[in-house]
């Protein structure tokens, strides 16, 4: 401890590293009490949250497999700030799945470049020019669950038609959108 009662700088750096380690990829058993039992589904939390501390804490608090209402509400409040065309793009992206081609998204939504770029600029989607994906799986699930079943069926039909027109032969991918 420093003389003023505050921790010395080296201690604060160690605490930050320790906290980042706990929120990093997976939950490291070294940080857990060896007698603590954690359900296996909760250890997959990094895939859903991408290490976002708010999402991590909400997922750990929720029942396994449940989308936390607080996280859903936070995502949907941010989605509401997008333009109507941007919301259409992000809804279609959520229904396409974990990863999708920008050309497929363009075909399904008939969106212009600005509408396609809006969810990327807002931090919802990430792209490497060949694929798009949600920065956080929990955000994709929130958007996917928010749409009604009739709207989802319509968009899945558009996705299926676009995949077939594009010559996609992946039976599991086609079946997912045909259900």
Secondary structure by P-SEA (a helix, b strand, c coil): ccccccccaaaaaaaaaaaaaaacccccccccccccccccccccccccccccaaaaaaaaacccccccaaaaaaaaaaaaaccaaaaaaaaaaaaacccccaaaaaaaccccccccccccccccccccccccccccaaaaaaaaaaccaaaaaaaaaaaaaaaaaaccccaaaaaaaac
